[in-house]
Amino acid sequence: MRLSPAGLQFSAGHRLAATTLVKPFRPRRAITTTTMSGSDAPQKLDKSTPDSVWKQVLSPTQYRILRQKGTEPPGSGEYNSITPGGIFHCAACDAPLYSSETKFSSGCGWPAFYDELPGTVERHEDVSMGMRRVEITCKNCGGHLGHVFEKEGFKTPTDERHCVNSVSLKFRPS
């Protein structure tokens, strides 16, 4: 991989457009909304949450990655090398997604997991960028997490690599 004026050049000839590095994302802001009954109650964040609410609760970087299927620059993520015990939650809706026990070092530049917590992640075919990939999203809110790659030869129980954007995650130590 090398950086050129046109972006990141990978050995297989794929390019990732150059992006401006941004400050680390700010934590999700708490939001309360006035319900139809007039009371202030926390907004339930799930797949039915309107875009206008996501724009209020997420930072611009989180919104671009979680709602518009963006990608953070490789090696820039806060959770790329974290290994202590705990659970990684969705940065948008706070649903638990991954255990630190399934995190491993893949050298890809993004946090890598070999399995999700049961029933928390959905898979969708992604044919963007001229190749077939499997996109992974939060089952609760539909937020874009990253992609899963199979049969790469990693010595893990599943031989899968969930390549997840740090911006899509929030870590809670156990």
C-alpha positions as CSV (number, residue, x, y, z in Angstrom):
1,M,0.0,0.0,0.0
2,R,1.3,3.5,-0.9
3,L,-0.1,7.0,-0.7
4,S,-0.3,8.9,-4.0
5,P,-2.0,12.1,-4.9
6,A,-4.9,10.1,-6.2
7,G,-5.3,8.2,-2.9
8,L,-4.2,5.0,-1.4
9,Q,-2.9,2.4,-3.8
10,F,-3.2,-1.2,-2.7
11,S,-1.1,-4.0,-4.1
12,A,-4.1,-5.5,-5.9
13,G,-4.5,-2.3,-7.9
14,H,-7.5,-1.0,-6.0
15,R,-7.5,2.6,-4.9
16,L,-9.1,4.3,-2.0
17,A,-9.7,8.0,-2.7
18,A,-7.6,10.3,-0.6
19,T,-9.5,11.7,2.4
20,T,-8.8,14.4,4.8
21,L,-8.0,13.0,8.2
22,V,-10.4,14.3,10.7
23,K,-10.2,14.8,14.4
24,P,-11.3,11.7,16.4
25,F,-15.0,11.5,16.6
26,R,-16.8,13.0,19.6
27,P,-18.9,10.6,21.7
28,R,-22.5,10.3,20.8
29,R,-24.5,13.1,22.3
30,A,-27.4,12.2,24.5
31,I,-30.7,13.4,23.0
32,T,-34.1,13.8,24.4
33,T,-37.1,14.5,22.2
34,T,-40.6,15.7,23.1
35,T,-43.0,12.8,22.5
36,M,-46.5,13.2,21.4
37,S,-47.6,13.2,25.0
38,G,-45.3,16.2,25.6
39,S,-42.9,14.4,27.9
40,D,-39.1,14.5,27.5
41,A,-38.0,10.9,27.0
42,P,-34.9,9.4,25.4
43,Q,-35.3,8.8,21.7
44,K,-35.4,5.1,20.8
45,L,-32.7,4.6,18.2
46,D,-33.3,1.8,15.7
47,K,-34.1,1.2,12.0
48,S,-37.2,3.4,12.2
49,T,-35.2,6.4,13.4
50,P,-35.5,9.2,10.9
51,D,-32.5,10.7,9.2
52,S,-33.1,14.1,10.9
53,V,-32.6,12.5,14.3
54,W,-29.4,10.6,13.2
55,K,-28.0,13.9,12.1
56,Q,-28.6,15.3,15.6
57,V,-27.2,12.4,17.6
58,L,-24.1,11.5,15.5
59,S,-21.0,13.6,14.8
60,P,-20.5,14.4,11.0
61,T,-17.9,11.6,10.8
62,Q,-20.1,9.1,12.5
63,Y,-23.0,10.0,10.3
64,R,-20.9,9.6,7.1
65,I,-19.7,6.2,8.1
66,L,-22.7,4.7,10.0
67,R,-25.6,6.1,7.8
68,Q,-23.9,6.8,4.5
69,K,-21.7,3.7,4.4
70,G,-18.4,5.5,4.5
71,T,-15.0,4.2,5.7
72,E,-12.4,5.8,8.0
73,P,-8.8,5.9,6.8
74,P,-6.8,2.7,7.6
75,G,-4.8,2.9,10.8
76,S,-6.7,6.0,12.1
77,G,-9.2,4.2,14.3
78,E,-9.3,4.5,18.1
79,Y,-10.0,0.7,18.5
80,N,-7.5,-0.7,16.0
81,S,-5.2,-2.0,18.7
82,I,-7.3,-2.1,21.8
83,T,-7.3,-5.6,23.5
84,P,-8.6,-5.4,27.1
85,G,-11.7,-7.3,28.1
86,G,-15.1,-5.9,27.3
87,I,-17.8,-5.4,24.8
88,F,-17.9,-3.3,21.6
89,H,-21.3,-1.6,21.1
90,C,-22.8,0.2,18.2
91,A,-21.8,3.8,18.3
92,A,-25.2,4.8,17.0
93,C,-27.8,2.8,19.0
94,D,-25.6,1.3,21.8
95,A,-26.5,-2.3,20.9
96,P,-23.8,-4.8,21.9
97,L,-22.0,-6.2,18.8
98,Y,-18.6,-7.8,19.6
99,S,-16.7,-9.3,22.5
100,S,-13.1,-8.3,22.9
101,E,-12.5,-12.1,23.1
102,T,-13.1,-12.4,19.3
103,K,-10.8,-9.4,18.4
104,F,-7.5,-10.2,16.7
105,S,-4.7,-8.5,15.0
106,S,-5.1,-8.8,11.2
107,G,-2.8,-6.0,10.1
108,C,-5.5,-4.6,7.9
109,G,-5.7,-1.1,9.6
110,W,-9.1,-1.5,11.1
111,P,-10.4,-3.4,14.2
112,A,-10.8,-7.1,13.2
113,F,-13.1,-9.7,14.9
114,Y,-13.6,-13.3,13.9
115,D,-17.3,-13.4,15.1
116,E,-20.1,-11.2,16.3
117,L,-22.3,-11.6,19.4
118,P,-25.2,-13.9,18.3
119,G,-28.0,-12.2,16.5
120,T,-26.4,-8.7,16.5
121,V,-25.0,-8.2,13.0
122,E,-26.7,-8.5,9.5
123,R,-24.9,-9.3,6.3
124,H,-25.7,-7.8,2.9
125,E,-24.1,-8.2,-0.5
126,D,-22.1,-5.1,-1.6
127,V,-21.0,-4.8,-5.2
128,S,-19.6,-1.3,-4.9
129,M,-16.0,-0.6,-5.8
130,G,-16.1,-3.1,-8.7
131,M,-15.9,-6.2,-6.5
132,R,-18.2,-8.5,-4.5
133,R,-18.0,-7.9,-0.7
134,V,-20.2,-8.7,2.3
135,E,-21.3,-5.6,4.2
136,I,-22.0,-5.9,7.9
137,T,-24.6,-3.7,9.6
138,C,-26.0,-3.4,13.1
139,K,-29.1,-5.5,13.3
140,N,-30.9,-3.0,15.6
141,C,-30.3,0.3,13.8
142,G,-28.9,-0.7,10.4
143,G,-25.7,1.3,11.0
144,H,-22.8,0.4,8.6
145,L,-20.0,-1.4,10.5
146,G,-17.7,-2.5,7.7
147,H,-17.2,-5.7,5.8
148,V,-16.6,-9.4,6.5
149,F,-14.0,-11.4,4.6
150,E,-13.8,-15.2,4.5
151,K,-11.2,-17.8,3.9
152,E,-8.2,-15.5,4.2
153,G,-6.3,-18.1,6.2
154,F,-6.4,-16.4,9.6
155,K,-6.0,-19.0,12.4
156,T,-9.3,-18.2,14.0
157,P,-12.2,-20.5,14.8
158,T,-14.3,-19.1,11.9
159,D,-11.7,-18.1,9.3
160,E,-13.6,-14.8,9.0
161,R,-12.4,-11.2,9.4
162,H,-15.0,-8.6,10.4
163,C,-13.2,-5.5,9.3
164,V,-15.0,-2.8,11.4
165,N,-14.7,1.0,11.4
166,S,-13.7,2.2,14.9
167,V,-16.1,5.1,14.4
168,S,-18.9,2.6,14.3
169,L,-18.0,1.2,17.7
170,K,-18.1,2.2,21.4
171,F,-16.0,0.1,23.8
172,R,-17.1,-0.7,27.3
173,P,-14.6,-2.5,29.5
174,S,-15.8,-5.4,31.6
